[in-house]
Amino acid sequence: MKDFQGMPATFGGLALRLFQFLFAASALCIMATTNDFPSVTAFRYLVAAAGLQCLWSFSLAITDIYALLVRRSLQNCRLVTLFAVCDGITSTLTFAAACASAGITVLIDNDLGSCSRNHCTQFETATAMAFASWVLKSVPLVVCV
């Protein structure tokens, strides 16, 4: 297999994994700091999806760091397929959670007009971080497949 930036065990892949982790962790932390996120199912789903993405991206970042330190290639076809399938699953979960959360924030802000009583800014920021994490999650998926 030819080495592309963004593939496992490359510096580009490591950078993508770290940014995926940072955006997902920020979405998780921002949403978890609000006291009323458990009242909306879409927000709970966003917290769960961001948590799963944090774990997956962090574990692959550690794997990339190890592979770079020992100069080992992770270009095994089965391993790349496993990464691509799991990236696809977590990418789909994150995108669905971000879309659901975006719908609820639009409902709260535009339709109900009750942003003053809710944490709209935090909800919108967490949703934007989840979308950013999804975009970065989709890059290695496109490169690997």
Beta strands, then each sheet from edge to edge (+ up, - down):
end
